């Protein structure tokens, strides 16, 4: 798999794993993976990728507490 961040060898799969573990901000991604900690050239791509992955996760696993109750009240 190709590196998103060449300086720190962070791949798309690394970003997917981070998002699956609960990372929702670019700053948290940086702390966890070191992404964009070198030259910074990957920041835009990494931010967009994280956003897209978080959207995928959110759509695939909507939170049940936001669904209307069917208890008749």
RAVENWO-V324797 format. One record per run of one state. SS is the DSSP state (H for helix, E for strand, - for the rest). FROM is the first residue (numbers start at 1). TO is the last residue. If there is no record, write none. Layout:
BEGIN
SS/FROM/TO, SS/FROM/TO
END
This chain:
BEGIN
-/1/2, E/3/5, -/6/9, E/10/11, H/12/20, -/21/25, H/26/33, -/34/42, H/43/60, -/61/63, H/64/66, -/67/73
END
